[in-house]
Amino acid sequence: MKERLNIRLKKNSAAKKITLLLAVVASLIVFLMLFGLFVRARPILAVKSFSELFFSTSWHPLRGEFGFLPFIMGTLWVTGASLILSVPFSLLTAIYLSEYAPRFIRDAAKPLIDLLAGIPSVVYGVWGVLIIVPFVSQYLAPLFGTFSSGYCILSGGIVLAIMIFPVITHVSIEVFSSIPYEIREAALALGATKWQTVKKVVLKKGRPGIMAAVVLGLSRAFGETMAVLMVVGNVAVVPKSAFEAGYPLPALIANNYGEMMSVPLYDSALMLAALVLLLVVLIFNIVARFILVKLERKSE
């Protein structure tokens, strides 16, 4: 009996050490990626100033000019457009499903929303080329009195908005579900209507979680590549309107990595773009997780 107990204790100790090792390895992968990208980006950081890299609009690799400003602004334009389009619809959907919808509608809608998150980005891209690009070119642009080929910031923003919709909606529903129902009952007992309860109680109480949901959606949109690449136009200029073409950083890396690597510093420039993307997405995710953990502790 004693031998069996010792064997069980040894197995338990071994399992604990193995799981700890796996957790440490999984955590180190991110830092290894950061280190690897930094090492590959060092050559261009050694010969080009920060302002020359991030505030110049001149992108001519053959002449040794690597101005990232058009790509940074393209990324910000597309990401901003997707948030403006997606956040209101996501929050209203989450409010309806958590506060108003009958149970059978809620149970039917949640798997469909989750399914949107699992569709490959290239499918969104093809759909954007077939539907969104002609719609923007033939209807939206003339409506605003301008011309657009359809391959523009707005098309990328619409496609991205649909892609981040399930992320923001799912997290928002979880946030609203964590708010104690007694608070809603207290507001209703004081004479508040259902919408007043949602606006003054649920949204106010869930504000940190909503911010976390938006940040998670932002990080998802910021790093998206294939779908945006197919509809945004990929022209290396600073966009001046949503109907102009743009060139986000992920599209730059996907389009050019592996080509023209004989050009000095070209590989290093693309690795710097990847490093910037990874750092931004990592920061967004850390902030969102911090907010969600803080919210969960308060609810407990």
PyMOL commands that set and color helices and strands:
alter all, ss='L'
color gray80, all
select helices_A, chain A and resi 2-47+50-54+61-63+69-100+103-118+121-143+153-178+181-189+194-205+207-222+226-231+249-256+266-299
alter helices_A, ss='H'
color red, helices_A
select strands_A, chain A and resi 59-60+65-66
alter strands_A, ss='S'
color yellow, strands_A
deselect
rebuild
show_as cartoon
